[in-house]
Structures are given as C-alpha cells and as structure tokens.
C-alpha cells in the first residue's frame, strides 16, 4: 500500500493513498487486475483501515465497485452493520427493525436502483413530494423516514462512499409538527393531551376489576414506560425506603422475540420514590403472589413473610391459561397489554357516554406517562427533577410539554398570574 502527499510517497504493498485536502484522501487499489478509485473522508489512520477492508473484500469476493453501488445496496449494507450513527454505535434490534421497515417500504422502491454516487438532493425532494401527495403515511412517519435516510447517507459520506451528502441540500423536509405519532411499538415520549385529576381517577377506578389495575396505578404514579413496568421484579422494590429501582425493560423484536435490555436511555436507569398508596398497592399484589405460590387461599391468616418468591419473579407476570400453573418469570406481551388497555379504556368511555355521566378522552396506556409528567410540571416541580424521575431528557420533556395542549389547571394558573401582573402594572 502506498501513501502519498504532494511531495512524498512510501510503499506499503497493493494500493495507494493520496491526500486530496483536509481529512480527504483518494484510495487507489486493484481487484482482480481492475483498478478502482474511492474518495474517503476522515483521518489517515481510518483511510488505511478502509483501504485494507477494500483489499480484503476483493480477496473474499465481496467487493463492490464504489462507483456502481446503488442506494438500495448501501441501505442493506448500513442495516447489516447495525445502522451505526455518528458515534459508530449500533442501535437496538427493535430500532433496527423499524429503520429497515421505513427504508425498505418508502425509500428503496423509489430510489433503490439509483447509483449512490449519483444521488442528488432533487431525487430526495421528489421522494418526499410523492410521499406527501400519496398521503399514505402520517407527516410524523414521513419525518422519521427523513431522519433515518439522513443517518444512512451521513454514514455513507463519513465512510467516503459519496463525495458530498445530498441530504444537506434537500429543501422539502417533511414537517412533523402538529401531529401525534401513534406507533405504540416505538414508545415515543410525546406527551398527549392528558386528563385532569378527576378524569384520571375515573379511568383508574374503571380498571380496578381488571388484572391490569396494578400496572395502570403504577404507571400513573411513576410515569414509567410500559416496557419498564412489565420488566419490574419484586427485588426492585424497597418497601421500607419506599423506592423502586428501574434498570431493565422488555424489547420486542421480530428477530429475537421478547428479551430484556437496559432502559431506553442511560437516564432510564434510576431509583424513584413511591407514595404510600402505591407501596400499599404493590405489597397487596405481592401478598397475592405469595398466596399463589404457597397455595394459601384468600382470607386465611398466615405469616406470608416466610413465603419466598423466586428471585426473578416479575411484579406483573403473564396470566396463565386455564389449567396452567403460574410462572412468575413469564412476561406479559407488551403489545397485547397495550391493546387490552385500549379496549377497556374505550369500553369505560362508552359506558360513561351511554349513562350520560362525566367521562374522559381517548387515552393510550403511554399517555399515563405524559399525564404524570404534566401533573408534576403544572405543580411547579422543576423540569430537571421531573425528567430524572421519568428517565427522560429535560429538553425533550420541556419541548413536548410546551407543544401539548395545556391542562385546564395550568391554564387557570397562567390566567391568574396574568391577571395579577396586569393589575399591578395598570395600577395608577
């Protein structure tokens, strides 16, 4: 391999590296006697690694002429590599599958056959215009397509696959504002419109006869994510200190099925304080599990502290089918849980409508997280404290809170503050 600048060269076997500018190198090499040239952006060390990789691909028969690589082929290479971003970290399997769905459904059919090096901003603008015209997906989903495709092309530019990133010149960027992304699987942190205290109380009361009740209560009182709640074990609860440790979540993927992973972000690993009512509710649920393990019916007075649950026992395990034994380590299916919540919530709302009594708006399970955050922020709790409690980024929390329709309580507080301010400045 030979490396050269304007004045010096040195031999390193097959291939050569020419410096073309600040952090820009031209790689020259041969595969099966044919010459190839590739522009690379990065450090000299990274350029050497890239050249070695190209030569190695030629030896194994996996080499692709960089001038003929199509957008579709690059998308698949990027996905196979784990969709690395600027920090060269792979995304989770669940996120990777979502990226693949977006790119293979909306980008590859339109641009997959286009040569990567010949892709232009106008091609991407046309793609976005066609998506908008067809109206087959929500604006927020279209924006996700833009974000994922942008990350894919940014990696291509960083690796020197393209001389410039056409995404930087796109003029028709999909606008997600004013839309609600309703893909429950992605568990977005968008804050919905929410319920006031009375509406939330009626919703929770309606779930009391249901097996979902303890999860709904804990979601409303902690703001934890669905997949974090369903992954909780009894060992995460410290009843004496009234705290709950959140350090894992379920991930549901096509490739691996349901598996445990760390929470959505590093901020997700946290210990949160519980109120007395939530602690009492959880201890009552734990006693129910202890009775099941020991075969002790309700109403029989025994010392349940002597009954130990398995170390991996979940707080909210799957309900066994009729005739099957309880397995406290078997998780509930998160998607089915959300669907069951939605069905019962809709049923409760319809019952209230028929009875002509106060009800509540359409509510997803994930909205309980937003309702909890909103209540704390409306009460004047600092945004950083709320963000730490729910395991979220303060900036994201504040942005979502600012975008949502403000609660009636907050509107009254604002109105009172404005009235007091106006009264003071207009006093003569």
N, C-alpha and C positions, 0 to 999 in steps of 0.2 A: 504494500500500500504506500503510495507516495502522497505527501502533503506539500503544498506549495503556497507561497505568497507571491508578491511581485518580484522578489529578488532571490528567494531561497527555496530549495526543494530537497527532500530526502526520501529515500526509498523504503518502503515497508511491504514489498511484495505486490500482489494484484491490487489494482485500484489506485485512485489518487484523490486528494482533497485540495481544492483551490479556494482560497479565501476571496470572496467577492464583495465584502463590505463588513460593516459592524454586525457580528453574530450571523453572518450569512456565508454559507460555503457551497461550492459546487462539487458534487460527488461524481466521479467517473469510474466506471468499472465494466467488466466483461462477464457475460454469462453465456456459456456455450459458444464462445467466439464472437458474440454480438456485443457491440458497445452500447452502454446506457449512460445517461446523464440525469442527475437529480439535484435540485436545489434544496438545501437544508438550512433551517433557521434554528440557532441555538449555540451552544458552546463548542469549542473544538473537540473536547472530550466526547460530547454527545454525538458529534459528527462522525468520529471514529467508530463509536458503537453502532451507529446507523449503517455505516459502510460495511462493517463486519457482518451485520444482520442481513444486508442485501446479498453479500457474497455467500453467506451460509444458506440463504433461501435458494440461491442459484444451485448450490450443491445438492440440496434436497428436492429440487424440482418444484418448489413452492413460489418461485419468483414471479412477480407480475410487473410488466413494463409500466413504470410510473406514468408514462405519457398516455397509456391506454386504460388505466384503471378507471372504472366507472363509479358514479356516485353510489349506485347500489352495492357494488363490491366493497367500496370503502365503508359504507354503513355496516355491512356484515363484519368486516374486519374490526371496526370500532366496537361493535357489540360483543364480538368474540373476546376482545381484550378486556371486557368488563366496563365499557363506556367510561374510561378514565377522563377526569377533568383536568383543570389547571394544576392541581396538586398531585396528579397522576395516581389518584386513589380510585379503586373500583367502587361502584355503587352497590347497594344491596341487591340480592337476587330479585326481590319483589319490584324494586325500582327499575332494574334492568329489563324485566319483562314488560313493564309499562312503556319504557323507552322503545323497545322493539316493536310493540304494538303501534305506537304513534308513527314511527318511521316507516314501518312496512305497510301500514294502511294508508298513510297520507302523503308520504314523500316518494317512496320507491316507485309506485305506479306512474307518477308524473315525471320524475327526474332520474330514476334508477339507471336508465340506459345512457344518460349524458356522461361524457368523459369528465372526470373530476377536475382536471386542469383547465377544462373549457367552460366550467360552470360560471355563470355570470349573475350579478345581482338582479338583472331583469328577469332571469329564469325563475328566481325565487319569488320576486314580486308577482309574477304571473301565477305561480303556485298558490300564493296567499289570496290573490284575487279570485281564483277559481274556487278555493275553499269557501270564501265569503259568499260568492254568488250561489253556490250549491246550497249553502245553509244547512248542511247535514250534521254539523257539529257545533257545539256552543262556542262563543267567542273565547271563553277561558281555555277550552280544549285547544282551539286554534293557536292560542298564545303558548300553550305547552308544546305544541308541535314546533313553533318557532324557537323556543328555548332549547329543546333537545337537539334539533337540527343545527342550531348555532353552536352548541357544545361539540357536536360531531365535527363540524367544519373547522372549529377552532383547534381541535386536536390535529386535524389534517395539516393546518397551517403551521402549527408548532413542530410537527414532525417533518416539515419540508415537502409534504405531498403536493402542496399548491403554493405558488409564489405570493399570492395575496388571498385574503379571506373575503369572498364576495358578500358574506353576511353583513359586513361592516358598511356596505353601500346600499343595503336594502331600504326602501322608502315606505313600503306598505307593511309595517309591523302590526300583526293582529293585536287589537286592544281588548284586554280582559275586564276593563273597568265596568262596574255596574252589573256584573254577572256573578252568579254563585256556582262554583264548581261542585257538582253533586256526586262525584265518583267516591263513594264511601271507602273503596279499597285503598285509595291513596291517603285517606285520613288527613285531609288538609287541615290547616289551623285557621281557616276562615271562620270568623265569628258571625253567626246568624243573627236574626232579628231578636230572638230571645223571648223569655217570658218574665212577667213580674212575679213577685213572691207568692201571690195568691194563685196565679195560674200554675206555677211550678208545684205548689203544694197539692193542687187538684190532680195534676199529672202523676205525681209520685204516689198519691193515695190510690189512684186507679190501678197501679201496678202491685199493690200490696198482696192481692191473692195470687200473684204470678211468681214463678221461680226467678224471674228477672229482677224482682224487687230489691234485693240487697245490692246488686250491681248498679241499678239505677240510683239508689240512695248514695252510694259511694262516689259515683260519677258526679252527681250534683254537688256533693260536699267537698270534693277534692279537685275537680277539673282534670282528672287523669284521663288519658286516652283509653279508648276501648281495649286495644290490644295490650296495654299495660295492666289494666284491671283484670283481664282474663288470665294474665300470667302471674298474678299475685299468689304467694304461698302463705300459709299461716306463720311460717318462720319470719315473714317480713313485718309482722305486726308486733309492736311492743305496747301491750295494753297498759302497763304501769306508767310508761312515759307518754302514752297517747300519741305515738308516732307510727308512721307507715313508711317502709323503705321500698322505693321503686327502682329496680335495677335490671329489669328484663321486660321483653314484650314478645308477643307472638308475631311471626311473619308468615303470611300465607302466599305461597308461590306455586306455579304450575310444575316447576322442576323438582322441588323438594317437598311440596306439600306444606304442612304446618310445622314450623320449627321455632325454637326460641332464639332470640338475638338480643343485644343491648337495646335500650330505648332508641327512639327515632334520632335523637341528637345526644351529644355529650351532656347537654343540660338536663337531659331526661333522667339521668341517674341522680336521685335526690331523696331526701328524707323530709316528709311533710308532717305537720301537726294535725291531729284529728280533734273534732269536737266530741263532747261527752256522748251525744246521741249516736254518733257514728260508731264510736267504740262499743257502746252497749249493743247496737245492732249487730256488729261483727262478732262479738262474744256469744251472742244468742245463736248466730249462724254456726259458729264453731262448736257449740254445745250440741247442736242438731247433728253435726257430722260425727261427733264423739258417740252419740247415742246410736247412730247407724253402724259405726264400727263395732261397738260392743253389743249390739242387738238389744239395747235397752229402750223400751217404749216410752213415749212422752208421758209425763205425769209421775213416773217412778223416781223417787227421791234417792239419788246416789251421789257419791263424790266423783264427779266427772274429771277432776284434776288427775286422777290415777290412770285415765284412759289417754294413751298417746296416739296421735295421728302420724302417718308416715311423714318423713322429713320433706318429701317432695309433694305433699298434699296441697292441692290448689284450693284457694278460698272459694272459687266458683267453678267447680269441675262440671263436666258434661253430665246431664241427667241420663241414667241408663235406660235402655229399652225395657219394656215389661218382661219380667222373668230373668233379667240380667242383674248381676251384683254391681254395687257401686265401686268404681275405680276412681279414687280421688286424684289420680295423676293424669287422667284423661281430660284434655281441654275441651271446652265448648268451641264450636266452629264460629269464628268471629263474624263471618258474613251472614250466616244463618241467624246469629244473635241479633244483628242489626235489622234483619228482615222481620224477625219476631217482634222486636221493639216497635218497628214502624207499623206492623199490623195491629198491635194492641193500642198504640197511640191513636191511630186512625179510628179504631173502634170506640175508644173512650170519647173522642171528639164527636163522633157521630151520635153516640148515646146522649151526650150533653145537648146536641142540637135538637134531637127529637124531643127531649124533655124540656126544652126551652130554658135551660139553666146556663150560667156562665161557663165557658169552656176555655180553650187555649188554641193557639195557632198550630199549623202543621210543624211537627218537631222531629228531627232526626236524633238518634242517640248522640251523635257527635256534637249536636247543638248544646248538650248539657255542659260541655267543656267551655263553650263560649258564654253560656249563661252564668257559670261560676265566675269566670274572669270578669265579666261585665259587672256583676254584683259587687265584687271587691273593688274594682276601679271606681264605680259610682259611689262607693262608700268612702272614697278618698285614700284607699290603700296605695302606696307608691307603686308605680308600674314595675320597677325592678323587683319588688317583693312579690308581686303577683306572678311575674314571669318566672321567677325562681320556683315558686310553688307549683306551677303547671309545667315546668320544664320547657319553657319557650324562650325565644329571643325577645328582649324588651322592645326592640324596634319593630319587629313583626307584630307583636301583640298590640302595640300602640297604633300601628298603621291600620290593622284590622278593626280595632276598636273605633278609630276615627271614621272609618268607612261605613260601619254598620249604622242602621237607623238607631238613634239614641233612645234609651229606655225612657219611659214616662217619668220615672223617678229622677233621672238625670236632667230631663227637660225642665222639670219643676225647679230643680236646684239652680240650673242656669238662669231660668226666668227670675227666680228670687234674687240671685246675685246681680243681674242686670238692673232689676227694679231698684235695689239698694244703691247701686252705683249711680243710676240716673237721678235718683232722689238727692244724692249727695252733691253731684256736680251742678244740679239745676237749682239748688237752694240759694236764695237771694238774701 
